[in-house]
């Protein structure tokens, strides 16, 4: 039996930024920030970006972005045994 999770919703940056619990739950030690799916000003497609505790959004190259909305990443695909 497969469980269906409720789709996360986009959170406008004007409403709020990730809180400390969301930061901890999504922390990626390889990139020193929390990974989220984000929409960016001037880009058509969402991107995976990292959020720092200082409030900056950046990619794997450490390039900063102006985020308009964000959401948690979906769970990684797992094959059925």
PyMOL Python script that loads the backbone (N, CA, C, O; Angstrom):
from pymol import cmd

cmd.read_pdbstr("""\
ATOM      1  N   UNK A   1       0.846  -1.186   0.000  1.00  0.00           N
ATOM      2  CA  UNK A   1       0.000   0.000   0.000  1.00  0.00           C
ATOM      3  C   UNK A   1       0.887   1.243   0.000  1.00  0.00           C
ATOM      4  O   UNK A   1       1.796   1.367   0.821  1.00  0.00           O
ATOM      5  N   UNK A   2       0.624   2.131  -0.896  1.00  0.00           N
ATOM      6  CA  UNK A   2       1.391   3.373  -0.976  1.00  0.00           C
ATOM      7  C   UNK A   2       0.662   4.480  -0.249  1.00  0.00           C
ATOM      8  O   UNK A   2      -0.556   4.624  -0.354  1.00  0.00           O
ATOM      9  N   UNK A   3       1.429   5.256   0.489  1.00  0.00           N
ATOM     10  CA  UNK A   3       0.840   6.407   1.174  1.00  0.00           C
ATOM     11  C   UNK A   3       1.070   7.642   0.336  1.00  0.00           C
ATOM     12  O   UNK A   3       2.154   7.842  -0.212  1.00  0.00           O
ATOM     13  N   UNK A   4       0.060   8.458   0.240  1.00  0.00           N
ATOM     14  CA  UNK A   4       0.168   9.707  -0.491  1.00  0.00           C
ATOM     15  C   UNK A   4       0.336  10.844   0.497  1.00  0.00           C
ATOM     16  O   UNK A   4      -0.472  11.012   1.410  1.00  0.00           O
ATOM     17  N   UNK A   5       1.384  11.618   0.311  1.00  0.00           N
ATOM     18  CA  UNK A   5       1.608  12.759   1.207  1.00  0.00           C
ATOM     19  C   UNK A   5       0.927  13.984   0.623  1.00  0.00           C
ATOM     20  O   UNK A   5       0.777  14.114  -0.592  1.00  0.00           O
ATOM     21  N   UNK A   6       0.526  14.862   1.497  1.00  0.00           N
ATOM     22  CA  UNK A   6      -0.068  16.125   1.070  1.00  0.00           C
ATOM     23  C   UNK A   6       1.032  16.977   0.442  1.00  0.00           C
ATOM     24  O   UNK A   6       2.108  17.131   1.020  1.00  0.00           O
ATOM     25  N   UNK A   7       0.763  17.524  -0.729  1.00  0.00           N
ATOM     26  CA  UNK A   7       1.730  18.378  -1.407  1.00  0.00           C
ATOM     27  C   UNK A   7       1.988  19.627  -0.586  1.00  0.00           C
ATOM     28  O   UNK A   7       1.061  20.298  -0.132  1.00  0.00           O
ATOM     29  N   UNK A   8       3.264  19.924  -0.405  1.00  0.00           N
ATOM     30  CA  UNK A   8       3.631  21.150   0.298  1.00  0.00           C
ATOM     31  C   UNK A   8       3.204  22.343  -0.551  1.00  0.00           C
ATOM     32  O   UNK A   8       3.104  22.238  -1.773  1.00  0.00           O
ATOM     33  N   UNK A   9       2.963  23.433   0.073  1.00  0.00           N
ATOM     34  CA  UNK A   9       2.541  24.648  -0.635  1.00  0.00           C
ATOM     35  C   UNK A   9       3.685  25.642  -0.693  1.00  0.00           C
ATOM     36  O   UNK A   9       4.558  25.656   0.175  1.00  0.00           O
ATOM     37  N   UNK A  10       3.669  26.477  -1.731  1.00  0.00           N
ATOM     38  CA  UNK A  10       4.649  27.553  -1.853  1.00  0.00           C
ATOM     39  C   UNK A  10       4.393  28.576  -0.757  1.00  0.00           C
ATOM     40  O   UNK A  10       3.246  28.914  -0.462  1.00  0.00           O
ATOM     41  N   UNK A  11       5.464  29.062  -0.162  1.00  0.00           N
ATOM     42  CA  UNK A  11       5.378  30.081   0.883  1.00  0.00           C
ATOM     43  C   UNK A  11       6.054  31.340   0.348  1.00  0.00           C
ATOM     44  O   UNK A  11       7.270  31.354   0.157  1.00  0.00           O
ATOM     45  N   UNK A  12       5.275  32.402   0.104  1.00  0.00           N
ATOM     46  CA  UNK A  12       5.895  33.646  -0.368  1.00  0.00           C
ATOM     47  C   UNK A  12       6.892  34.179   0.653  1.00  0.00           C
ATOM     48  O   UNK A  12       6.639  34.133   1.856  1.00  0.00           O
ATOM     49  N   UNK A  13       8.004  34.676   0.182  1.00  0.00           N
ATOM     50  CA  UNK A  13       9.047  35.209   1.059  1.00  0.00           C
ATOM     51  C   UNK A  13       8.520  36.419   1.835  1.00  0.00           C
ATOM     52  O   UNK A  13       9.019  36.744   2.912  1.00  0.00           O
ATOM     53  N   UNK A  14       7.492  37.087   1.264  1.00  0.00           N
ATOM     54  CA  UNK A  14       6.884  38.225   1.955  1.00  0.00           C
ATOM     55  C   UNK A  14       6.078  37.771   3.172  1.00  0.00           C
ATOM     56  O   UNK A  14       5.839  38.562   4.085  1.00  0.00           O
ATOM     57  N   UNK A  15       5.653  36.486   3.194  1.00  0.00           N
ATOM     58  CA  UNK A  15       4.932  35.938   4.351  1.00  0.00           C
ATOM     59  C   UNK A  15       5.905  35.558   5.459  1.00  0.00           C
ATOM     60  O   UNK A  15       5.727  35.929   6.619  1.00  0.00           O
ATOM     61  N   UNK A  16       6.943  34.806   5.077  1.00  0.00           N
ATOM     62  CA  UNK A  16       7.952  34.408   6.070  1.00  0.00           C
ATOM     63  C   UNK A  16       9.105  33.664   5.405  1.00  0.00           C
ATOM     64  O   UNK A  16       8.990  33.166   4.285  1.00  0.00           O
ATOM     65  N   UNK A  17      10.214  33.605   6.128  1.00  0.00           N
ATOM     66  CA  UNK A  17      11.377  32.816   5.726  1.00  0.00           C
ATOM     67  C   UNK A  17      11.343  31.512   6.506  1.00  0.00           C
ATOM     68  O   UNK A  17      10.565  31.390   7.452  1.00  0.00           O
ATOM     69  N   UNK A  18      12.167  30.530   6.135  1.00  0.00           N
ATOM     70  CA  UNK A  18      12.186  29.281   6.902  1.00  0.00           C
ATOM     71  C   UNK A  18      12.494  29.544   8.380  1.00  0.00           C
ATOM     72  O   UNK A  18      13.357  30.357   8.711  1.00  0.00           O
ATOM     73  N   UNK A  19      11.779  28.848   9.253  1.00  0.00           N
ATOM     74  CA  UNK A  19      12.025  29.012  10.687  1.00  0.00           C
ATOM     75  C   UNK A  19      13.163  28.082  11.124  1.00  0.00           C
ATOM     76  O   UNK A  19      13.671  27.297  10.322  1.00  0.00           O
ATOM     77  N   UNK A  20      13.554  28.172  12.378  1.00  0.00           N
ATOM     78  CA  UNK A  20      14.705  27.396  12.860  1.00  0.00           C
ATOM     79  C   UNK A  20      14.469  25.886  12.774  1.00  0.00           C
ATOM     80  O   UNK A  20      15.407  25.141  12.493  1.00  0.00           O
ATOM     81  N   UNK A  21      13.253  25.422  13.006  1.00  0.00           N
ATOM     82  CA  UNK A  21      12.954  23.987  12.907  1.00  0.00           C
ATOM     83  C   UNK A  21      13.076  23.520  11.451  1.00  0.00           C
ATOM     84  O   UNK A  21      13.663  22.472  11.182  1.00  0.00           O
ATOM     85  N   UNK A  22      12.527  24.291  10.522  1.00  0.00           N
ATOM     86  CA  UNK A  22      12.632  23.943   9.102  1.00  0.00           C
ATOM     87  C   UNK A  22      14.094  23.964   8.653  1.00  0.00           C
ATOM     88  O   UNK A  22      14.512  23.135   7.845  1.00  0.00           O
ATOM     89  N   UNK A  23      14.864  24.910   9.178  1.00  0.00           N
ATOM     90  CA  UNK A  23      16.288  24.981   8.854  1.00  0.00           C
ATOM     91  C   UNK A  23      16.991  23.694   9.287  1.00  0.00           C
ATOM     92  O   UNK A  23      17.728  23.092   8.506  1.00  0.00           O
ATOM     93  N   UNK A  24      16.761  23.278  10.528  1.00  0.00           N
ATOM     94  CA  UNK A  24      17.401  22.069  11.066  1.00  0.00           C
ATOM     95  C   UNK A  24      16.954  20.827  10.297  1.00  0.00           C
ATOM     96  O   UNK A  24      17.785  19.990   9.944  1.00  0.00           O
ATOM     97  N   UNK A  25      15.645  20.696  10.030  1.00  0.00           N
ATOM     98  CA  UNK A  25      15.110  19.520   9.334  1.00  0.00           C
ATOM     99  C   UNK A  25      15.654  19.380   7.916  1.00  0.00           C
ATOM    100  O   UNK A  25      15.732  18.266   7.398  1.00  0.00           O
ATOM    101  N   UNK A  26      16.030  20.485   7.281  1.00  0.00           N
ATOM    102  CA  UNK A  26      16.452  20.463   5.879  1.00  0.00           C
ATOM    103  C   UNK A  26      17.927  20.810   5.696  1.00  0.00           C
ATOM    104  O   UNK A  26      18.366  21.107   4.585  1.00  0.00           O
ATOM    105  N   UNK A  27      18.693  20.771   6.791  1.00  0.00           N
ATOM    106  CA  UNK A  27      20.099  21.160   6.742  1.00  0.00           C
ATOM    107  C   UNK A  27      20.914  20.198   5.881  1.00  0.00           C
ATOM    108  O   UNK A  27      20.771  18.980   5.987  1.00  0.00           O
ATOM    109  N   UNK A  28      21.765  20.756   5.033  1.00  0.00           N
ATOM    110  CA  UNK A  28      22.659  19.995   4.156  1.00  0.00           C
ATOM    111  C   UNK A  28      24.084  20.391   4.529  1.00  0.00           C
ATOM    112  O   UNK A  28      24.548  21.470   4.162  1.00  0.00           O
ATOM    113  N   UNK A  29      24.775  19.520   5.256  1.00  0.00           N
ATOM    114  CA  UNK A  29      26.106  19.851   5.759  1.00  0.00           C
ATOM    115  C   UNK A  29      27.127  20.051   4.637  1.00  0.00           C
ATOM    116  O   UNK A  29      28.132  20.733   4.838  1.00  0.00           O
ATOM    117  N   UNK A  30      26.886  19.468   3.462  1.00  0.00           N
ATOM    118  CA  UNK A  30      27.797  19.673   2.328  1.00  0.00           C
ATOM    119  C   UNK A  30      27.763  21.113   1.822  1.00  0.00           C
ATOM    120  O   UNK A  30      28.728  21.583   1.220  1.00  0.00           O
ATOM    121  N   UNK A  31      26.660  21.810   2.063  1.00  0.00           N
ATOM    122  CA  UNK A  31      26.485  23.172   1.542  1.00  0.00           C
ATOM    123  C   UNK A  31      26.296  24.221   2.635  1.00  0.00           C
ATOM    124  O   UNK A  31      26.060  25.392   2.337  1.00  0.00           O
ATOM    125  N   UNK A  32      26.398  23.805   3.902  1.00  0.00           N
ATOM    126  CA  UNK A  32      26.312  24.718   5.050  1.00  0.00           C
ATOM    127  C   UNK A  32      25.033  25.558   5.060  1.00  0.00           C
ATOM    128  O   UNK A  32      25.048  26.733   5.427  1.00  0.00           O
ATOM    129  N   UNK A  33      23.935  24.934   4.651  1.00  0.00           N
ATOM    130  CA  UNK A  33      22.650  25.615   4.665  1.00  0.00           C
ATOM    131  C   UNK A  33      21.534  24.603   4.512  1.00  0.00           C
ATOM    132  O   UNK A  33      21.788  23.417   4.303  1.00  0.00           O
ATOM    133  N   UNK A  34      20.309  25.063   4.614  1.00  0.00           N
ATOM    134  CA  UNK A  34      19.140  24.203   4.473  1.00  0.00           C
ATOM    135  C   UNK A  34      18.673  24.237   3.022  1.00  0.00           C
ATOM    136  O   UNK A  34      18.567  25.308   2.426  1.00  0.00           O
ATOM    137  N   UNK A  35      18.394  23.065   2.454  1.00  0.00           N
ATOM    138  CA  UNK A  35      17.981  22.948   1.055  1.00  0.00           C
ATOM    139  C   UNK A  35      16.466  23.069   0.923  1.00  0.00           C
ATOM    140  O   UNK A  35      15.707  22.407   1.631  1.00  0.00           O
ATOM    141  N   UNK A  36      16.047  23.931   0.001  1.00  0.00           N
ATOM    142  CA  UNK A  36      14.629  24.122  -0.289  1.00  0.00           C
ATOM    143  C   UNK A  36      14.450  24.296  -1.786  1.00  0.00           C
ATOM    144  O   UNK A  36      15.402  24.610  -2.501  1.00  0.00           O
ATOM    145  N   UNK A  37      13.228  24.091  -2.259  1.00  0.00           N
ATOM    146  CA  UNK A  37      12.860  24.420  -3.628  1.00  0.00           C
ATOM    147  C   UNK A  37      12.426  25.878  -3.607  1.00  0.00           C
ATOM    148  O   UNK A  37      11.638  26.281  -2.751  1.00  0.00           O
ATOM    149  N   UNK A  38      12.934  26.667  -4.540  1.00  0.00           N
ATOM    150  CA  UNK A  38      12.657  28.102  -4.496  1.00  0.00           C
ATOM    151  C   UNK A  38      12.333  28.650  -5.878  1.00  0.00           C
ATOM    152  O   UNK A  38      12.868  28.186  -6.885  1.00  0.00           O
ATOM    153  N   UNK A  39      11.454  29.639  -5.915  1.00  0.00           N
ATOM    154  CA  UNK A  39      11.236  30.398  -7.140  1.00  0.00           C
ATOM    155  C   UNK A  39      12.052  31.672  -6.998  1.00  0.00           C
ATOM    156  O   UNK A  39      12.142  32.266  -5.923  1.00  0.00           O
ATOM    157  N   UNK A  40      12.645  32.070  -8.118  1.00  0.00           N
ATOM    158  CA  UNK A  40      13.594  33.173  -8.118  1.00  0.00           C
ATOM    159  C   UNK A  40      13.150  34.238  -9.103  1.00  0.00           C
ATOM    160  O   UNK A  40      12.641  33.922 -10.179  1.00  0.00           O
ATOM    161  N   UNK A  41      13.339  35.497  -8.739  1.00  0.00           N
ATOM    162  CA  UNK A  41      13.028  36.607  -9.648  1.00  0.00           C
ATOM    163  C   UNK A  41      13.787  36.425 -10.953  1.00  0.00           C
ATOM    164  O   UNK A  41      15.000  36.210 -10.952  1.00  0.00           O
ATOM    165  N   UNK A  42      13.062  36.512 -12.071  1.00  0.00           N
ATOM    166  CA  UNK A  42      13.681  36.436 -13.378  1.00  0.00           C
ATOM    167  C   UNK A  42      13.896  35.032 -13.921  1.00  0.00           C
ATOM    168  O   UNK A  42      14.370  34.893 -15.048  1.00  0.00           O
ATOM    169  N   UNK A  43      13.568  33.981 -13.168  1.00  0.00           N
ATOM    170  CA  UNK A  43      13.739  32.595 -13.618  1.00  0.00           C
ATOM    171  C   UNK A  43      12.367  31.962 -13.824  1.00  0.00           C
ATOM    172  O   UNK A  43      11.440  32.206 -13.053  1.00  0.00           O
ATOM    173  N   UNK A  44      12.246  31.144 -14.877  1.00  0.00           N
ATOM    174  CA  UNK A  44      10.970  30.495 -15.165  1.00  0.00           C
ATOM    175  C   UNK A  44      10.719  29.255 -14.311  1.00  0.00           C
ATOM    176  O   UNK A  44       9.582  28.977 -13.930  1.00  0.00           O
ATOM    177  N   UNK A  45      11.784  28.511 -14.014  1.00  0.00           N
ATOM    178  CA  UNK A  45      11.640  27.245 -13.292  1.00  0.00           C
ATOM    179  C   UNK A  45      12.127  27.358 -11.859  1.00  0.00           C
ATOM    180  O   UNK A  45      13.042  28.131 -11.575  1.00  0.00           O
ATOM    181  N   UNK A  46      11.527  26.594 -10.949  1.00  0.00           N
ATOM    182  CA  UNK A  46      12.020  26.562  -9.571  1.00  0.00           C
ATOM    183  C   UNK A  46      13.429  25.970  -9.530  1.00  0.00           C
ATOM    184  O   UNK A  46      13.827  25.230 -10.429  1.00  0.00           O
ATOM    185  N   UNK A  47      14.170  26.300  -8.490  1.00  0.00           N
ATOM    186  CA  UNK A  47      15.537  25.825  -8.316  1.00  0.00           C
ATOM    187  C   UNK A  47      15.719  25.289  -6.904  1.00  0.00           C
ATOM    188  O   UNK A  47      15.034  25.725  -5.979  1.00  0.00           O
ATOM    189  N   UNK A  48      16.641  24.344  -6.736  1.00  0.00           N
ATOM    190  CA  UNK A  48      17.030  23.932  -5.398  1.00  0.00           C
ATOM    191  C   UNK A  48      18.080  24.934  -4.933  1.00  0.00           C
ATOM    192  O   UNK A  48      19.133  25.080  -5.553  1.00  0.00           O
ATOM    193  N   UNK A  49      17.781  25.618  -3.838  1.00  0.00           N
ATOM    194  CA  UNK A  49      18.700  26.594  -3.273  1.00  0.00           C
ATOM    195  C   UNK A  49      18.910  26.293  -1.798  1.00  0.00           C
ATOM    196  O   UNK A  49      18.143  25.557  -1.176  1.00  0.00           O
ATOM    197  N   UNK A  50      19.960  26.876  -1.260  1.00  0.00           N
ATOM    198  CA  UNK A  50      20.292  26.702   0.142  1.00  0.00           C
ATOM    199  C   UNK A  50      20.036  28.007   0.876  1.00  0.00           C
ATOM    200  O   UNK A  50      20.308  29.092   0.362  1.00  0.00           O
ATOM    201  N   UNK A  51      19.508  27.881   2.089  1.00  0.00           N
ATOM    202  CA  UNK A  51      19.189  29.041   2.916  1.00  0.00           C
ATOM    203  C   UNK A  51      20.141  29.046   4.100  1.00  0.00           C
ATOM    204  O   UNK A  51      20.255  28.049   4.813  1.00  0.00           O
ATOM    205  N   UNK A  52      20.826  30.166   4.311  1.00  0.00           N
ATOM    206  CA  UNK A  52      21.774  30.270   5.427  1.00  0.00           C
ATOM    207  C   UNK A  52      21.092  30.860   6.649  1.00  0.00           C
ATOM    208  O   UNK A  52      20.029  31.472   6.546  1.00  0.00           O
ATOM    209  N   UNK A  53      21.698  30.674   7.784  1.00  0.00           N
ATOM    210  CA  UNK A  53      21.157  31.238   9.020  1.00  0.00           C
ATOM    211  C   UNK A  53      21.233  32.757   9.016  1.00  0.00           C
ATOM    212  O   UNK A  53      20.584  33.405   9.838  1.00  0.00           O
ATOM    213  N   UNK A  54      22.010  33.339   8.108  1.00  0.00           N
ATOM    214  CA  UNK A  54      22.091  34.796   8.001  1.00  0.00           C
ATOM    215  C   UNK A  54      21.049  35.356   7.043  1.00  0.00           C
ATOM    216  O   UNK A  54      20.998  36.566   6.821  1.00  0.00           O
ATOM    217  N   UNK A  55      20.202  34.471   6.462  1.00  0.00           N
ATOM    218  CA  UNK A  55      19.113  34.925   5.612  1.00  0.00           C
ATOM    219  C   UNK A  55      19.414  35.009   4.130  1.00  0.00           C
ATOM    220  O   UNK A  55      18.627  35.586   3.378  1.00  0.00           O
ATOM    221  N   UNK A  56      20.539  34.445   3.684  1.00  0.00           N
ATOM    222  CA  UNK A  56      20.884  34.467   2.260  1.00  0.00           C
ATOM    223  C   UNK A  56      20.462  33.174   1.580  1.00  0.00           C
ATOM    224  O   UNK A  56      20.505  32.098   2.177  1.00  0.00           O
ATOM    225  N   UNK A  57      20.056  33.296   0.328  1.00  0.00           N
ATOM    226  CA  UNK A  57      19.723  32.158  -0.518  1.00  0.00           C
ATOM    227  C   UNK A  57      20.828  32.024  -1.548  1.00  0.00           C
ATOM    228  O   UNK A  57      21.202  33.014  -2.178  1.00  0.00           O
ATOM    229  N   UNK A  58      21.365  30.811  -1.737  1.00  0.00           N
ATOM    230  CA  UNK A  58      22.468  30.616  -2.668  1.00  0.00           C
ATOM    231  C   UNK A  58      22.426  29.214  -3.268  1.00  0.00           C
ATOM    232  O   UNK A  58      21.764  28.313  -2.753  1.00  0.00           O
ATOM    233  N   UNK A  59      23.166  29.055  -4.392  1.00  0.00           N
ATOM    234  CA  UNK A  59      23.224  27.751  -5.053  1.00  0.00           C
ATOM    235  C   UNK A  59      24.525  27.033  -4.681  1.00  0.00           C
ATOM    236  O   UNK A  59      25.278  27.497  -3.824  1.00  0.00           O
ATOM    237  N   UNK A  60      24.779  25.897  -5.338  1.00  0.00           N
ATOM    238  CA  UNK A  60      25.968  25.103  -5.031  1.00  0.00           C
ATOM    239  C   UNK A  60      27.267  25.861  -5.290  1.00  0.00           C
ATOM    240  O   UNK A  60      28.301  25.537  -4.706  1.00  0.00           O
ATOM    241  N   UNK A  61      27.220  26.867  -6.160  1.00  0.00           N
ATOM    242  CA  UNK A  61      28.404  27.678  -6.464  1.00  0.00           C
ATOM    243  C   UNK A  61      28.542  28.871  -5.522  1.00  0.00           C
ATOM    244  O   UNK A  61      29.448  29.690  -5.679  1.00  0.00           O
ATOM    245  N   UNK A  62      27.646  28.968  -4.547  1.00  0.00           N
ATOM    246  CA  UNK A  62      27.610  30.064  -3.573  1.00  0.00           C
ATOM    247  C   UNK A  62      27.157  31.391  -4.190  1.00  0.00           C
ATOM    248  O   UNK A  62      27.415  32.459  -3.634  1.00  0.00           O
ATOM    249  N   UNK A  63      26.479  31.318  -5.343  1.00  0.00           N
ATOM    250  CA  UNK A  63      25.924  32.516  -5.982  1.00  0.00           C
ATOM    251  C   UNK A  63      24.605  32.864  -5.295  1.00  0.00           C
ATOM    252  O   UNK A  63      23.763  31.989  -5.096  1.00  0.00           O
ATOM    253  N   UNK A  64      24.420  34.129  -4.933  1.00  0.00           N
ATOM    254  CA  UNK A  64      23.202  34.579  -4.246  1.00  0.00           C
ATOM    255  C   UNK A  64      22.046  34.766  -5.214  1.00  0.00           C
ATOM    256  O   UNK A  64      22.243  35.085  -6.387  1.00  0.00           O
ATOM    257  N   UNK A  65      20.821  34.560  -4.698  1.00  0.00           N
ATOM    258  CA  UNK A  65      19.603  34.723  -5.486  1.00  0.00           C
ATOM    259  C   UNK A  65      18.557  35.490  -4.692  1.00  0.00           C
ATOM    260  O   UNK A  65      18.557  35.481  -3.461  1.00  0.00           O
ATOM    261  N   UNK A  66      17.665  36.155  -5.423  1.00  0.00           N
ATOM    262  CA  UNK A  66      16.522  36.838  -4.811  1.00  0.00           C
ATOM    263  C   UNK A  66      15.315  35.915  -4.926  1.00  0.00           C
ATOM    264  O   UNK A  66      14.722  35.778  -5.996  1.00  0.00           O
ATOM    265  N   UNK A  67      14.966  35.293  -3.825  1.00  0.00           N
ATOM    266  CA  UNK A  67      13.884  34.309  -3.785  1.00  0.00           C
ATOM    267  C   UNK A  67      12.547  35.010  -3.572  1.00  0.00           C
ATOM    268  O   UNK A  67      12.433  35.923  -2.755  1.00  0.00           O
ATOM    269  N   UNK A  68      11.525  34.561  -4.330  1.00  0.00           N
ATOM    270  CA  UNK A  68      10.188  35.124  -4.175  1.00  0.00           C
ATOM    271  C   UNK A  68       9.263  34.193  -3.372  1.00  0.00           C
ATOM    272  O   UNK A  68       8.333  34.654  -2.710  1.00  0.00           O
ATOM    273  N   UNK A  69       9.531  32.870  -3.439  1.00  0.00           N
ATOM    274  CA  UNK A  69       8.743  31.895  -2.680  1.00  0.00           C
ATOM    275  C   UNK A  69       9.578  30.630  -2.518  1.00  0.00           C
ATOM    276  O   UNK A  69      10.512  30.390  -3.283  1.00  0.00           O
ATOM    277  N   UNK A  70       9.236  29.827  -1.520  1.00  0.00           N
ATOM    278  CA  UNK A  70       9.998  28.610  -1.249  1.00  0.00           C
ATOM    279  C   UNK A  70       9.082  27.530  -0.697  1.00  0.00           C
ATOM    280  O   UNK A  70       7.963  27.810  -0.266  1.00  0.00           O
ATOM    281  N   UNK A  71       9.566  26.298  -0.714  1.00  0.00           N
ATOM    282  CA  UNK A  71       8.854  25.168  -0.129  1.00  0.00           C
ATOM    283  C   UNK A  71       9.849  24.059   0.180  1.00  0.00           C
ATOM    284  O   UNK A  71      10.971  24.072  -0.326  1.00  0.00           O
ATOM    285  N   UNK A  72       9.445  23.099   1.009  1.00  0.00           N
ATOM    286  CA  UNK A  72      10.309  21.962   1.322  1.00  0.00           C
ATOM    287  C   UNK A  72      10.499  21.110   0.075  1.00  0.00           C
ATOM    288  O   UNK A  72       9.619  21.050  -0.783  1.00  0.00           O
ATOM    289  N   UNK A  73      11.648  20.453  -0.021  1.00  0.00           N
ATOM    290  CA  UNK A  73      11.901  19.525  -1.127  1.00  0.00           C
ATOM    291  C   UNK A  73      11.038  18.286  -0.940  1.00  0.00           C
ATOM    292  O   UNK A  73      10.766  17.885   0.191  1.00  0.00           O
ATOM    293  N   UNK A  74      10.604  17.676  -2.045  1.00  0.00           N
ATOM    294  CA  UNK A  74       9.881  16.407  -1.901  1.00  0.00           C
ATOM    295  C   UNK A  74      10.850  15.330  -1.426  1.00  0.00           C
ATOM    296  O   UNK A  74      12.066  15.484  -1.550  1.00  0.00           O
ATOM    297  N   UNK A  75      10.319  14.256  -0.889  1.00  0.00           N
ATOM    298  CA  UNK A  75      11.173  13.148  -0.476  1.00  0.00           C
ATOM    299  C   UNK A  75      11.816  12.515  -1.692  1.00  0.00           C
ATOM    300  O   UNK A  75      11.217  12.466  -2.766  1.00  0.00           O
ATOM    301  N   UNK A  76      13.032  12.032  -1.522  1.00  0.00           N
ATOM    302  CA  UNK A  76      13.751  11.372  -2.597  1.00  0.00           C
ATOM    303  C   UNK A  76      13.032  10.071  -2.980  1.00  0.00           C
ATOM    304  O   UNK A  76      12.494   9.378  -2.117  1.00  0.00           O
ATOM    305  N   UNK A  77      13.026   9.748  -4.268  1.00  0.00           N
ATOM    306  CA  UNK A  77      12.375   8.528  -4.771  1.00  0.00           C
ATOM    307  C   UNK A  77      13.064   7.285  -4.203  1.00  0.00           C
ATOM    308  O   UNK A  77      14.291   7.196  -4.171  1.00  0.00           O
ATOM    309  N   UNK A  78      12.257   6.343  -3.763  1.00  0.00           N
ATOM    310  CA  UNK A  78      12.788   5.068  -3.279  1.00  0.00           C
ATOM    311  C   UNK A  78      12.089   3.953  -4.042  1.00  0.00           C
ATOM    312  O   UNK A  78      10.861   3.918  -4.124  1.00  0.00           O
ATOM    313  N   UNK A  79      12.894   3.028  -4.608  1.00  0.00           N
ATOM    314  CA  UNK A  79      12.308   1.909  -5.335  1.00  0.00           C
ATOM    315  C   UNK A  79      11.667   0.933  -4.359  1.00  0.00           C
ATOM    316  O   UNK A  79      12.142   0.731  -3.241  1.00  0.00           O
ATOM    317  N   UNK A  80      10.582   0.341  -4.815  1.00  0.00           N
ATOM    318  CA  UNK A  80       9.900  -0.642  -3.988  1.00  0.00           C
ATOM    319  C   UNK A  80      10.696  -1.943  -4.047  1.00  0.00           C
ATOM    320  O   UNK A  80      11.142  -2.340  -5.123  1.00  0.00           O
ATOM    321  N   UNK A  81      10.881  -2.610  -2.915  1.00  0.00           N
ATOM    322  CA  UNK A  81      11.671  -3.857  -2.884  1.00  0.00           C
ATOM    323  C   UNK A  81      10.868  -5.022  -3.391  1.00  0.00           C
ATOM    324  O   UNK A  81      11.370  -6.145  -3.435  1.00  0.00           O
TER     325      UNK A  81
END
""", "prot")
cmd.dss("prot")
cmd.show_as("cartoon", "prot")
cmd.util.cbc("prot")
cmd.orient("prot")
